[in-house]
Amino acid sequence: MNRARVLVLGNGGFGHALALHAAVKGHEVALWGHDEAYTREIAANRENPRYLPGIPIPVSVRILTGSELPGDPDLVLIAVPTRYLRDTLGSLRSHLPSRIPLISCAKGMEEGTCMLPTRILEDLGFEGPLFALSGPCHAEEFARGLPVSQSLAGEEGEILSRIQAVLSGPSFRLYRNHDLLGVELAGALKNIIAIAAGICDGLGLGDNAKAALLTRGLHEMSIFGTALGARRETFFGLAGMGDLITTSVSPHGRNRALGEAIGRGQSPAEVLASTRKVAEGVWTCRAVLSEARTRGLEMPIAEAVALVLFEGGDPAAAVRALMTRELRRED
């Protein structure tokens, strides 16, 4: 597959960046958006002002909306937030080939069902093969051609290797990973910890506190993931530790930025109302804790984040509660 037909669903920042990258590699690219008026604006101006202002979209990229979908893509990259995945892909189900390779780029868990993105796609009747693309990648850097490495997860075999070759390039290096469950869980869980990291920043708690939070947060992620059947090693790779570092320290991190605003005194509702960007960790937090409680798993950082997000808890008091928990061994 030297020149592939690539369809990108979702014209937010990451979808835009993926389309740019695929076009630079010489692939035939279509970029689809659900907001018809905004998508037509992008098509007219060849720019995405909400998410990547100033980064032009080449004329070689077809920009589509509504039911305008190419009938024969070789692969589909789904850059739609988990919260909107079911409705968006459900509406497109009849317009896509049933066995087309689908690569989910979402990082979350569906509230109410606790389903990960590829599980949602299965539930919608897509027959696969299904893959996940995850790891440290801010669209603001990716779209400028700065180096990025991510995990491409799915069943090991010819199709996975072929997708790896189609998408990889000098500025975008992909590693195959057969732990699809772990890669998707890592991408979902790190957003919760990133909100906590942002709260630390907003409260001005310093580097020591943030380092401890990220370390214990990674431990919490791995405990949850292995309980669900993922490989522990996955959480110490690109999709876990790598993505956690990036989203917890970068000014581009949406979940970190939300937490920082809360730490500085804004309410969660105020922060969410002030931006179109989706902080996946908010909705994922409820789903993860629902699953954790069902399984009897202890997740003190996620519990503290939920207290602040959904119950009006004071961020500083939540930190004190974490610091004064019963003393224990580090394990």
QUISUL-V333169 format. One record per helix or strand of 2 or more residues. SS is the DSSP state (@ for helix, = for strand). FROM is the first residue (numbers start at 1). TO is the last residue. If there is no record, write none. Layout:
((SS | FROM | TO) (SS | FROM | TO))
This chain:
((= | 5 | 9) (@ | 13 | 24) (= | 28 | 33) (@ | 36 | 45) (= | 62 | 65) (= | 75 | 78) (@ | 82 | 95) (= | 101 | 104) (@ | 117 | 123) (= | 130 | 134) (@ | 139 | 142) (= | 148 | 153) (@ | 158 | 167) (= | 172 | 177) (@ | 180 | 203) (@ | 206 | 227) (@ | 232 | 236) (@ | 238 | 249) (@ | 254 | 263) (@ | 268 | 273) (@ | 281 | 295) (@ | 300 | 310) (@ | 315 | 323))
